[in-house]
């Protein structure tokens, strides 16, 4: 499944070009049950999301929870510490995401 499959597509009346609508992401709050890991060679946000959340499409949660990383990359900096928001708080994060989009 494409990571853009759930993204709204807009079509301009003037030039008939298709464009993706901007996605708005919620703030990811710190939680007492958050998990912290050090990245190694080959780690990617989608692989980490699959490991911790059983869903690779939730990569953006880990990416957004770590503002010190490059948000345009699927690869975190090797050797850096990442915060993995607790799986127990996913429903609240996803509800906020749905409200924003």
C-alpha positions in Angstrom: 0.0 0.0 0.0 1.3 3.4 -0.9 1.9 5.8 2.0 -0.2 8.3 -0.1 -3.2 6.1 -0.5 -5.1 7.9 2.3 -4.1 11.4 1.2 -6.7 13.7 -0.4 -6.0 14.6 -4.0 -7.0 18.1 -5.1 -7.5 19.1 -8.8 -7.0 22.7 -9.8 -9.8 24.2 -12.0 -7.3 26.5 -13.8 -4.7 23.9 -15.0 -6.3 20.5 -14.2 -3.2 19.4 -12.3 -3.6 17.0 -9.5 -2.0 17.9 -6.2 -1.8 16.2 -2.8 -3.4 18.1 0.1 -1.1 19.0 2.9 -1.2 16.6 5.8 -1.4 18.1 9.3 0.2 16.1 12.1 -0.7 16.4 15.8 1.8 17.2 18.6 3.1 14.0 20.1 3.1 14.4 23.9 5.7 12.9 26.2 4.4 9.9 28.1 5.6 8.0 31.1 5.5 4.7 29.2 7.5 6.0 26.1 10.2 3.7 24.9 13.7 5.0 24.1 16.1 3.2 21.7 19.4 3.9 20.1 19.4 3.6 16.3 21.7 1.2 14.4 22.5 0.7 10.8 19.4 -0.1 8.8 16.8 1.4 11.1 14.0 3.3 9.4 10.9 4.9 10.8 8.6 2.4 9.0 10.5 -0.6 10.3 10.5 0.7 13.8 6.7 1.4 13.6 6.2 -2.1 12.4 8.2 -3.5 15.3 6.6 -1.4 18.1 3.1 -0.8 16.7 2.6 -3.7 14.3 1.8 -1.1 11.5 4.5 0.4 9.3 2.0 3.2 8.2 2.5 4.8 11.7 6.1 5.8 10.9 5.1 9.4 11.1 4.4 9.1 14.9 8.0 8.2 15.6 9.3 10.8 13.1 7.2 13.6 14.7 8.1 12.5 18.2 11.8 13.2 17.5 12.1 16.8 16.2 15.9 16.6 16.5 15.8 14.3 13.4 15.4 15.2 9.8 11.6 15.0 9.3 12.1 14.6 5.5 14.0 11.4 5.8 12.8 7.8 6.6 16.3 7.2 8.2 17.1 8.4 11.6 20.7 9.4 12.4 22.6 6.3 13.3 23.6 6.1 17.0 21.0 8.7 18.1 18.4 8.1 20.7 14.8 8.0 19.5 11.7 8.3 21.6 9.0 5.8 20.6 5.7 7.0 21.9 3.9 4.3 24.0 1.6 2.0 22.0 -1.0 2.6 24.7 -1.3 6.3 23.6 -1.8 5.5 19.9 -5.6 5.9 19.9 -5.4 9.4 21.2 -2.7 10.4 18.7 -4.7 8.9 15.8 -7.9 10.6 16.9 -6.1 14.0 16.9 -4.7 13.2 13.4 -8.2 12.4 12.2 -9.6 15.7 13.6 -6.8 17.7 11.9 -7.3 16.0 8.5 
